[in-house]
Amino acid sequence: MRLPDDARPTGEHPADPENASGATDPRSLHSIGAAALVFIVAMALFFRVPILSSFDLGFGGRDDAIIEISILEHWRNVLSGAEPWATTLYFHPYAGTLGYNDGYFLYGVSYSFWRTFADPFQADTLNIATFKAIGFVAAYLLVARTLRWGRSAALVVALLWTIASNISLQAVHAQLQSVALLPVAMMLAIAIVRAERDARHRAARLLTIPLGALMAAWLLTTYYMAWFTIFSACLFAACWCVTSATWRPATLVAFVRRHAGTLACGAVAFLVPVLPFLSVYLPTVRETGGDSYHDMLGYLVTPVIDMINVGRGNYVWGWIFHPLFALVGAVLPADPALPGRVLGGEHEAGLPLIFFILVVTAAWRIIVRRRVGRGQPVSAELRAFALAMMIAWLLTLQFWVASPWGLVFELVPGAKGLRTVSRYQLWLVLPFLLLVGAMWRERAHDLARSKPWPAAGILAALVVENLSAESPVRLSRSLHRTALWSIPAPPAGCASFYVVATRRSEPLFINAELNGWYPHNVDAMFLAERWRVPTINGFSTFNPPDWNFANPRAADYEQRVMGYARRHGLQGLCRLDVRRAAPWSRVPD
């Protein structure tokens, strides 16, 4: 399929002023200097709290961050030949335990490199910095080279995406920063389509190999962001069939026949490398059944409110949410945690208000008015892209106990592995920036040339509205390193261990229930991977069927542990309780 020039996406027109005379060459000193400066600003804004703490504070908290670092240590052990890749050293003696949580594969590769220079906490921060850098550079190249929109548009998109409010606030879940791989996948997909369109079938088929490998590795790293990418691609394909009039059966069959070779290569290029992911996660799905619809209900998007929810700490728009928190609290004053559950945490994944208005306006102009920029007609591809992204957003909305996402949950493979659907809004930030760029970049360029100060003011407003006093940076390296490094390694003869206490004293973690689940279990996970000695403890998205290791101070904890040891025939089990003068003791076989 070869499109006439006037029907191609606006990103393929050579009309942008910066694209004239070959001025987009990114090798020029000017473009490199500008990109480097904006990159430094973006990274400084995103990492401002770690920097101000002299890199003592890292992303995440006492719970998820320790779990994440434990899995990253697992990959370090795998790459050094000390562990099988699919089975961690926690939840002993179960096999395939990597499947109980995100796999962190690509994170593990990056982290293992940084561990040659840094301790686990520093390496974790450096790993996030690595993916943020990948995301910035890839977004820049996507806009400047692939879409050919010019350097200025590329720098604005890369900057705003790197510091995006929701992506920053949700960095408490470090695995979500793998969304940085999205522009890489988009560049590969666009390159495949262009090569196929130009009858360069061999090039198109070869390009399916890195794209398939990337998606398979991404699934084994962070399920949410990879699944959103695949689902969104399917939505786009369906919308394109409509906007290009390819939906009629005869036309669709002819299209598939025409591109059957590349489609088949793409299928093979994905299905072969995705086998490791399937081998470890399908058994977990069969065992646990995935998340329930009821569990998912608390993590959908409340119309309007969650679509612009940037949290109470946002420097520009936080004032909107203070009265909302008070209102929700007044509804049920007996439950003081209710406002946080309804409006805080995972719900702080919305768009800043100015950006929200730009996105909605751009989508309306592209889908309904079918005009962009200075009045150019919209291509079928751009209209399909806008339509797919809007449908994806609307699917996440919740109307009391009902949601369009219920259809996705029941009908789309893999959807039951997603509980926190609101995270889709993090994925949508880059596509929304591209829609805004497609709609407004020419007018923005005109404004920057004729009235540079107002243009600079608008850009500053778009930057500042993403910044917040709330921080996802909560994990103290010095505090946890001091506590965990002071624990002696297990004595000889300990084939595995369980934990009663890893800290002599520690404040309550959030509430009594969570305090009974997390601290001792996540510390055990980290220590097991650090010492390379298995532990029966652990805590994850899903746990083994007979896991029962909450509340280690409860009177029946030892009884539960002994019952587990007998069922699994464990020999050489040791007990760790740092409150005792001799923290280690051997359990009789």
C-alpha positions as CSV (number, residue, x, y, z in Angstrom):
1,M,0.0,0.0,0.0
2,R,1.5,3.3,-1.1
3,L,-0.2,6.5,-0.2
4,P,-0.2,9.6,-2.3
5,D,1.6,12.5,-0.8
6,D,-1.5,14.4,0.2
7,A,-2.8,11.4,2.1
8,R,0.2,10.6,4.1
9,P,0.4,11.4,7.9
10,T,1.4,15.0,8.5
11,G,4.6,13.8,10.0
12,E,5.8,12.8,6.5
13,H,5.3,16.2,4.9
14,P,8.6,18.0,4.3
15,A,6.9,21.3,5.0
16,D,8.2,22.0,8.5
17,P,10.6,25.0,8.5
18,E,13.2,23.1,10.4
19,N,13.1,20.3,7.9
20,A,14.1,22.5,5.0
21,S,17.6,22.3,3.5
22,G,18.4,19.2,5.4
23,A,18.7,21.2,8.6
24,T,17.5,18.3,10.7
25,D,20.8,16.6,10.7
26,P,21.2,15.6,14.4
27,R,24.9,15.4,14.1
28,S,25.3,19.1,13.9
29,L,26.9,20.7,16.9
30,H,23.9,23.0,17.4
31,S,21.4,20.2,17.6
32,I,23.6,18.1,19.9
33,G,24.2,21.0,22.2
34,A,20.5,21.9,22.4
35,A,19.5,18.2,22.9
36,A,22.1,17.8,25.6
37,L,21.0,20.9,27.5
38,V,17.3,19.9,27.4
39,F,18.3,16.3,28.4
40,I,20.2,17.7,31.5
41,V,17.2,19.8,32.5
42,A,14.7,17.0,32.1
43,M,16.9,14.5,34.1
44,A,17.6,17.1,36.8
45,L,13.8,17.8,37.2
46,F,13.0,14.1,37.4
47,F,15.8,13.2,39.7
48,R,15.8,16.4,41.8
49,V,14.9,14.6,45.1
50,P,17.6,11.9,44.8
51,I,20.1,14.6,43.8
52,L,19.2,16.9,46.7
53,S,19.6,13.9,49.1
54,S,23.1,13.2,47.7
55,F,21.6,10.1,46.2
56,D,20.7,8.6,49.6
57,L,17.0,8.4,48.6
58,G,15.8,6.1,45.9
59,F,12.5,5.4,44.1
60,G,9.9,3.4,45.9
61,G,9.3,2.5,49.5
62,R,9.8,-0.1,52.2
63,D,7.7,-2.6,50.3
64,D,7.8,-2.6,46.5
65,A,11.3,-1.1,46.2
66,I,12.9,-3.9,48.3
67,I,10.9,-6.5,46.3
68,E,12.1,-4.9,43.0
69,I,15.8,-4.8,44.1
70,S,15.5,-8.4,45.3
71,I,14.4,-9.5,41.8
72,L,17.1,-7.4,40.2
73,E,19.6,-9.2,42.5
74,H,18.1,-12.4,41.2
75,W,19.0,-11.5,37.6
76,R,22.5,-10.6,38.7
77,N,22.8,-14.1,40.2
78,V,21.3,-15.5,37.0
79,L,23.8,-13.7,34.8
80,S,26.7,-14.9,37.0
81,G,25.5,-18.5,36.8
82,A,24.4,-18.8,40.4
83,E,20.6,-19.2,39.9
84,P,18.2,-20.7,37.3
85,W,16.4,-17.8,35.5
86,A,12.8,-18.8,36.3
87,T,13.2,-19.6,40.0
88,T,14.0,-17.1,42.6
89,L,15.6,-17.8,46.0
90,Y,12.5,-16.8,47.8
91,F,9.3,-18.9,48.1
92,H,11.5,-21.9,48.5
93,P,11.1,-24.7,47.4
94,Y,8.7,-23.7,44.7
95,A,9.9,-23.5,41.1
96,G,9.0,-20.9,38.5
97,T,8.5,-18.3,41.2
98,L,9.6,-15.4,38.9
99,G,6.0,-15.7,37.5
100,Y,4.5,-14.4,40.7
101,N,5.6,-10.8,39.9
102,D,6.9,-8.7,37.1
103,G,10.0,-10.3,35.7
104,Y,12.3,-7.2,35.4
105,F,14.4,-8.9,32.8
106,L,15.8,-5.9,30.9
107,Y,16.0,-4.0,34.2
108,G,18.1,-6.9,35.5
109,V,20.6,-6.7,32.7
110,S,21.0,-2.9,33.2
111,Y,21.2,-3.3,37.0
112,S,23.8,-6.0,36.8
113,F,26.1,-3.7,34.9
114,W,25.7,-1.0,37.4
115,R,26.3,-3.4,40.3
116,T,29.9,-3.7,39.2
117,F,30.3,-0.1,40.4
118,A,27.6,0.4,43.0
119,D,25.7,-1.2,45.8
120,P,22.1,-2.5,45.3
121,F,20.4,0.8,46.2
122,Q,22.6,3.0,44.0
123,A,22.4,0.5,41.1
124,D,18.6,0.6,41.3
125,T,18.6,4.4,40.9
126,L,21.2,4.2,38.1
127,N,19.0,1.6,36.4
128,I,16.0,4.0,36.4
129,A,18.3,6.7,35.1
130,T,19.3,4.4,32.3
131,F,15.7,3.8,31.2
132,K,14.9,7.5,31.5
133,A,17.8,8.3,29.2
134,I,16.7,5.7,26.7
135,G,13.2,7.2,26.8
136,F,14.4,10.7,26.2
137,V,16.7,9.8,23.3
138,A,14.2,7.5,21.7
139,A,11.4,10.0,21.9
140,Y,13.6,12.7,20.4
141,L,14.6,10.4,17.5
142,L,11.0,9.3,17.0
143,V,9.8,12.9,16.5
144,A,12.9,14.3,14.8
145,R,13.9,11.4,12.5
146,T,11.0,9.0,12.1
147,L,8.1,11.6,12.0
148,R,10.4,14.3,10.6
149,W,8.8,17.1,12.7
150,G,12.0,19.0,13.4
151,R,14.4,19.4,16.4
152,S,12.3,21.8,18.4
153,A,9.2,19.6,18.4
154,A,11.4,16.6,19.2
155,L,12.9,18.4,22.2
156,V,9.6,19.6,23.6
157,V,8.1,16.1,23.3
158,A,11.1,14.4,24.9
159,L,11.2,17.0,27.7
160,L,7.5,16.8,28.6
161,W,7.4,13.1,28.4
162,T,10.5,12.7,30.6
163,I,9.0,14.9,33.4
164,A,5.3,13.9,32.9
165,S,3.4,14.2,36.1
166,N,1.8,10.8,36.3
167,I,5.0,8.9,35.2
168,S,7.0,10.8,37.8
169,L,4.4,10.3,40.6
170,Q,4.1,6.6,39.8
171,A,7.8,6.0,39.8
172,V,7.2,4.6,43.3
173,H,6.6,1.5,41.2
174,A,9.9,1.6,39.4
175,Q,9.0,-1.1,36.8
176,L,6.6,1.4,35.2
177,Q,9.5,3.4,33.9
178,S,10.0,0.7,31.3
179,V,7.4,2.8,29.3
180,A,10.6,4.4,28.0
181,L,10.7,1.5,25.5
182,L,7.5,2.7,23.8
183,P,9.2,5.1,21.3
184,V,11.7,2.4,20.4
185,A,8.8,0.0,19.6
186,M,7.0,2.8,17.6
187,M,10.1,3.6,15.5
188,L,10.6,-0.1,14.6
189,A,6.9,-0.5,13.8
190,I,6.8,2.6,11.6
191,A,10.0,1.5,9.8
192,I,8.4,-1.9,9.1
193,V,5.3,-0.2,7.6
194,R,7.3,2.2,5.5
195,A,9.5,-0.6,4.2
196,E,6.5,-2.7,3.3
197,R,4.7,0.2,1.7
198,D,7.8,0.9,-0.5
199,A,8.0,-2.8,-1.5
200,R,11.2,-3.3,0.5
201,H,9.9,-6.6,1.8
202,R,13.2,-8.1,2.9
203,A,14.0,-5.0,5.0
204,A,10.5,-5.1,6.5
205,R,10.8,-8.7,7.5
206,L,14.2,-8.3,9.0
207,L,12.9,-5.4,11.1
208,T,10.2,-7.6,12.6
209,I,13.0,-9.5,14.4
210,P,14.2,-6.7,16.7
211,L,10.6,-5.6,17.3
212,G,9.4,-9.1,18.2
213,A,12.4,-9.6,20.5
214,L,11.8,-6.2,22.1
215,M,8.2,-7.0,22.8
216,A,9.0,-10.4,24.2
217,A,11.7,-9.0,26.5
218,W,9.4,-6.2,27.5
219,L,6.7,-8.6,28.6
220,L,9.3,-10.4,30.7
221,T,10.3,-7.1,32.2
222,T,7.0,-5.2,32.9
223,Y,3.8,-6.9,31.9
224,Y,1.6,-3.8,32.2
225,M,3.4,-1.5,29.7
226,A,4.1,-4.3,27.2
227,W,0.5,-5.4,27.3
228,F,-0.8,-1.9,26.9
229,T,1.5,-1.5,23.8
230,I,0.2,-4.7,22.2
231,F,-3.4,-3.9,23.0
232,S,-3.1,-0.4,21.7
233,A,-1.5,-1.6,18.5
234,C,-4.5,-3.9,17.9
235,L,-6.8,-1.0,18.6
236,F,-4.9,1.1,16.1
237,A,-5.1,-1.6,13.5
238,A,-8.8,-2.0,13.9
239,C,-9.4,1.8,13.7
240,W,-7.2,2.0,10.6
241,C,-9.3,-0.6,8.9
242,V,-12.3,1.7,9.5
243,T,-10.7,5.0,8.5
244,S,-9.0,3.6,5.4
245,A,-12.1,1.6,4.3
246,T,-10.2,-1.7,4.6
247,W,-12.8,-3.2,6.9
248,R,-14.8,-4.8,4.1
249,P,-14.0,-8.6,4.1
250,A,-12.9,-8.7,0.5
251,T,-10.6,-5.7,0.9
252,L,-9.2,-7.0,4.2
253,V,-8.5,-10.4,2.8
254,A,-6.7,-8.8,-0.2
255,F,-4.6,-6.7,2.1
256,V,-3.6,-9.6,4.3
257,R,-2.6,-11.7,1.2
258,R,-0.6,-8.8,-0.1
259,H,1.4,-8.5,3.1
260,A,1.2,-12.2,4.2
261,G,5.0,-12.7,4.1
262,T,5.8,-9.8,6.5
263,L,2.8,-10.6,8.7
264,A,4.0,-14.2,9.1
265,C,7.6,-13.1,9.8
266,G,6.3,-10.8,12.4
267,A,4.3,-13.5,14.1
268,V,7.3,-15.9,14.2
269,A,9.6,-13.1,15.3
270,F,7.4,-12.5,18.3
271,L,6.2,-16.0,19.1
272,V,9.6,-17.6,19.4
273,P,11.2,-15.2,21.9
274,V,8.0,-14.9,23.9
275,L,8.1,-18.6,24.8
276,P,10.2,-18.1,28.0
277,F,7.6,-15.5,29.2
278,L,4.8,-17.9,28.5
279,S,6.6,-20.8,30.1
280,V,6.8,-19.0,33.5
281,Y,3.6,-17.0,33.5
282,L,1.0,-19.3,32.1
283,P,1.4,-21.8,35.0
284,T,1.0,-18.8,37.4
285,V,-2.2,-17.8,35.6
286,R,-3.6,-21.4,35.8
287,E,-2.7,-21.5,39.5
288,T,-4.0,-18.1,40.6
289,G,-6.7,-17.3,38.0
290,G,-5.3,-13.7,37.8
291,D,-6.9,-10.7,39.3
292,S,-10.7,-10.6,39.8
293,Y,-13.0,-8.0,38.4
294,H,-13.8,-6.9,42.0
295,D,-10.1,-6.3,42.7
296,M,-9.8,-4.2,39.5
297,L,-12.8,-1.9,40.3
298,G,-10.8,0.2,42.8
299,Y,-8.1,1.0,40.1
300,L,-10.1,2.3,37.2
301,V,-10.3,5.9,36.1
302,T,-13.1,8.1,37.6
303,P,-14.4,10.3,34.7
304,V,-12.9,13.8,34.6
305,I,-11.5,13.7,38.2
306,D,-8.9,10.9,37.6
307,M,-8.3,12.1,34.1
308,I,-6.7,15.3,35.5
309,N,-5.7,13.9,38.9
310,V,-2.1,15.2,39.4
311,G,-2.3,15.0,43.2
312,R,-2.6,17.6,46.0
313,G,1.1,18.3,45.8
314,N,1.1,19.6,42.3
315,Y,2.5,23.1,42.2
316,V,-0.1,24.5,39.7
317,W,-3.2,22.3,40.1
318,G,-2.9,20.7,43.5
319,W,-5.5,23.2,44.9
320,I,-8.2,21.5,43.0
321,F,-7.8,18.3,45.0
322,H,-7.7,19.6,48.5
323,P,-11.4,20.3,48.7
324,L,-12.1,16.9,46.9
325,F,-10.2,15.1,49.6
326,A,-12.1,17.0,52.3
327,L,-15.4,16.2,50.5
328,V,-14.7,12.5,50.3
329,G,-13.6,12.4,53.9
330,A,-16.8,14.1,55.0
331,V,-18.8,11.3,53.2
332,L,-17.5,8.6,55.5
333,P,-15.6,10.2,58.5
334,A,-15.3,6.8,60.2
335,D,-12.8,5.8,57.4
336,P,-10.0,8.3,57.4
337,A,-8.1,6.4,54.7
338,L,-11.0,6.6,52.2
339,P,-9.9,9.9,50.5
340,G,-6.4,8.4,49.9
341,R,-7.9,5.2,48.4
342,V,-10.3,7.1,46.2
343,L,-8.1,10.0,45.0
344,G,-4.5,9.2,46.0
345,G,-1.9,6.6,45.2
346,E,-2.6,4.9,41.9
347,H,-5.3,7.4,41.1
348,E,-2.7,10.2,40.7
349,A,-2.2,9.2,37.1
350,G,-4.0,11.9,35.3
351,L,-2.9,14.7,32.9
352,P,-2.1,18.3,34.0
353,L,-5.0,20.5,33.0
354,I,-3.4,22.5,30.2
355,F,-2.1,19.4,28.6
356,F,-5.5,17.7,29.1
357,I,-7.3,20.6,27.2
358,L,-4.7,20.4,24.4
359,V,-5.2,16.6,24.1
360,V,-9.0,16.8,24.0
361,T,-8.9,19.7,21.5
362,A,-6.4,18.0,19.2
363,A,-8.3,14.7,19.3
364,W,-11.6,16.5,18.4
365,R,-9.9,18.4,15.5
366,I,-8.3,15.3,14.1
367,I,-11.2,12.8,14.5
368,V,-14.2,15.1,13.8
369,R,-12.9,18.2,12.0
370,R,-10.2,16.2,10.1
371,R,-7.9,19.2,9.9
372,V,-4.5,19.8,11.5
373,G,-1.9,22.6,11.6
374,R,-2.7,25.3,9.2
375,G,-5.7,23.5,7.8
376,Q,-4.1,20.5,6.2
377,P,-6.3,17.4,5.8
378,V,-5.8,14.5,8.2
379,S,-4.5,11.2,6.9
380,A,-6.3,7.9,7.6
381,E,-3.4,6.8,9.7
382,L,-3.4,9.9,12.0
383,R,-7.1,9.8,12.4
384,A,-7.0,6.1,13.3
385,F,-4.2,6.8,15.8
386,A,-6.2,9.5,17.5
387,L,-9.4,7.4,17.5
388,A,-7.6,4.4,19.0
389,M,-5.9,6.4,21.7
390,M,-9.3,8.1,22.7
391,I,-11.0,4.7,22.7
392,A,-8.3,3.3,24.9
393,W,-8.7,6.2,27.4
394,L,-12.5,5.9,27.4
395,L,-12.3,2.1,28.0
396,T,-10.6,2.8,31.4
397,L,-13.5,4.9,32.8
398,Q,-15.5,3.7,35.7
399,F,-19.2,4.3,36.3
400,W,-19.9,3.0,39.8
401,V,-19.5,-0.8,39.5
402,A,-19.6,-0.8,35.7
403,S,-16.9,0.0,33.2
404,P,-16.3,-0.5,29.5
405,W,-13.0,-2.2,30.6
406,G,-15.2,-5.1,31.8
407,L,-15.4,-6.2,28.2
408,V,-11.7,-6.0,27.8
409,F,-11.3,-7.9,31.1
410,E,-13.5,-10.8,29.9
411,L,-12.7,-10.9,26.2
412,V,-9.0,-9.9,25.7
413,P,-6.3,-12.4,26.4
414,G,-4.0,-11.3,29.2
415,A,-6.3,-8.6,30.6
416,K,-7.0,-10.5,33.8
417,G,-3.3,-10.0,34.7
418,L,-4.0,-6.2,35.0
419,R,-5.4,-4.9,38.2
420,T,-4.3,-1.3,38.1
421,V,-6.0,-0.2,34.9
422,S,-5.4,3.5,35.7
423,R,-1.7,2.9,34.7
424,Y,-2.9,3.0,31.1
425,Q,-2.8,6.8,31.4
426,L,1.0,6.6,31.9
427,W,1.3,4.7,28.7
428,L,-0.9,7.2,26.9
429,V,1.2,10.3,27.6
430,L,3.5,9.8,24.7
431,P,0.7,9.2,22.1
432,F,-1.1,12.2,23.5
433,L,2.0,14.3,23.1
434,L,2.2,13.1,19.5
435,L,-1.4,14.1,18.9
436,V,-0.8,17.5,20.3
437,G,2.3,17.8,18.2
438,A,0.5,16.8,15.0
439,M,-2.2,19.4,15.7
440,W,-0.3,22.4,17.0
441,R,3.4,22.2,16.1
442,E,3.2,24.4,13.0
443,R,1.3,27.1,14.9
444,A,3.7,26.8,17.8
445,H,6.6,27.3,15.4
446,D,4.9,30.4,13.9
447,L,4.3,31.8,17.4
448,A,7.9,31.1,18.5
449,R,9.2,33.0,15.5
450,S,6.8,36.0,15.8
451,K,6.4,36.2,19.6
452,P,9.2,34.2,21.3
453,W,8.4,35.4,24.8
454,P,4.7,34.2,24.9
455,A,5.8,31.0,23.3
456,A,8.5,30.5,26.0
457,G,5.8,31.3,28.6
458,I,3.5,28.6,27.3
459,L,6.3,26.1,27.3
460,A,7.2,27.0,30.8
461,A,3.6,26.5,31.9
462,L,3.5,23.1,30.3
463,V,6.7,22.2,32.2
464,V,5.7,23.6,35.6
465,E,2.3,22.0,35.6
466,N,4.0,18.6,35.7
467,L,5.9,19.3,38.9
468,S,4.8,18.3,42.3
469,A,5.9,18.5,46.0
470,E,4.8,14.9,46.3
471,S,7.7,12.5,45.7
472,P,8.0,8.8,44.8
473,V,11.5,8.9,46.3
474,R,11.2,7.3,49.7
475,L,13.7,4.6,50.1
476,S,16.7,5.6,52.3
477,R,19.9,3.8,51.2
478,S,21.7,4.6,54.4
479,L,18.9,3.4,56.6
480,H,18.3,0.1,54.9
481,R,22.0,-0.6,54.2
482,T,22.8,-0.1,57.8
483,A,20.0,-2.4,58.9
484,L,20.5,-5.2,56.4
485,W,24.3,-5.2,56.2
486,S,24.5,-5.6,60.0
487,I,22.8,-9.1,59.8
488,P,25.4,-11.9,59.7
489,A,25.1,-14.5,56.9
490,P,23.6,-17.9,57.7
491,P,26.0,-20.3,59.4
492,A,27.2,-23.4,57.6
493,G,24.6,-26.1,57.3
494,C,21.7,-23.7,56.7
495,A,20.1,-25.0,53.4
496,S,17.3,-22.5,53.7
497,F,15.9,-20.0,56.3
498,Y,12.9,-18.2,57.5
499,V,12.6,-14.8,59.2
500,V,11.0,-13.7,62.4
501,A,12.7,-10.3,62.6
502,T,15.3,-8.5,60.5
503,R,15.2,-5.2,62.5
504,R,15.6,-4.7,66.2
505,S,13.0,-1.9,66.1
506,E,11.1,-0.3,63.3
507,P,8.1,2.0,63.0
508,L,4.8,0.5,61.9
509,F,4.6,0.1,58.2
510,I,1.4,2.0,57.2
511,N,-1.0,-0.2,59.2
512,A,-1.1,-3.4,61.1
513,E,-2.2,-5.5,58.2
514,L,0.5,-4.3,55.8
515,N,3.1,-4.4,58.6
516,G,2.3,-8.1,59.0
517,W,2.8,-8.8,55.3
518,Y,5.8,-6.7,54.1
519,P,8.8,-5.9,56.3
520,H,10.1,-9.3,57.3
521,N,9.1,-11.0,54.0
522,V,10.7,-8.4,51.7
523,D,13.8,-8.3,53.8
524,A,14.0,-12.1,53.6
525,M,13.8,-11.8,49.8
526,F,16.6,-9.4,49.6
527,L,18.8,-11.3,52.0
528,A,18.2,-14.6,50.2
529,E,19.4,-13.1,46.9
530,R,22.3,-11.3,48.5
531,W,23.5,-14.4,50.4
532,R,22.4,-16.8,47.7
533,V,20.6,-18.9,50.3
534,P,16.9,-19.8,49.8
535,T,14.2,-18.5,52.0
536,I,10.6,-19.8,52.4
537,N,9.5,-16.2,53.0
538,G,8.5,-13.7,50.3
539,F,5.7,-11.5,49.2
540,S,4.5,-10.7,45.7
541,T,1.6,-9.9,43.5
542,F,0.7,-13.5,43.8
543,N,2.0,-15.9,46.4
544,P,2.3,-19.8,46.4
545,P,-0.9,-21.7,47.2
546,D,0.2,-22.6,50.8
547,W,2.0,-19.3,51.6
548,N,1.1,-18.3,55.1
549,F,3.9,-16.2,56.5
550,A,2.3,-13.0,57.6
551,N,2.5,-11.6,61.2
552,P,5.7,-13.2,62.4
553,R,5.1,-12.0,66.0
554,A,1.8,-14.0,66.1
555,A,1.7,-16.9,68.5
556,D,1.1,-19.4,65.7
557,Y,3.8,-18.2,63.3
558,E,6.3,-20.9,64.3
559,Q,3.6,-23.5,63.9
560,R,2.7,-22.3,60.4
561,V,6.4,-22.4,59.4
562,M,6.9,-25.9,60.8
563,G,3.8,-27.2,59.0
564,Y,5.2,-25.8,55.7
565,A,8.6,-27.3,56.3
566,R,7.0,-30.8,57.0
567,R,4.8,-30.6,53.9
568,H,7.8,-29.7,51.6
569,G,10.3,-32.0,53.4
570,L,12.7,-29.2,54.1
571,Q,16.1,-30.1,55.7
572,G,18.6,-27.7,57.1
573,L,16.0,-24.9,57.8
574,C,17.4,-22.1,59.9
575,R,15.6,-19.3,61.9
576,L,16.6,-15.6,61.8
577,D,15.6,-13.3,64.6
578,V,18.0,-10.3,65.1
579,R,16.4,-9.4,68.4
580,R,18.3,-12.3,70.0
581,A,21.9,-12.2,71.0
582,A,22.5,-15.2,68.6
583,P,20.3,-14.3,65.7
584,W,20.6,-17.6,63.9
585,S,19.3,-21.0,65.2
586,R,18.9,-24.3,63.5
587,V,15.5,-26.0,63.3
588,P,15.8,-29.7,64.1
589,D,15.2,-31.9,61.0
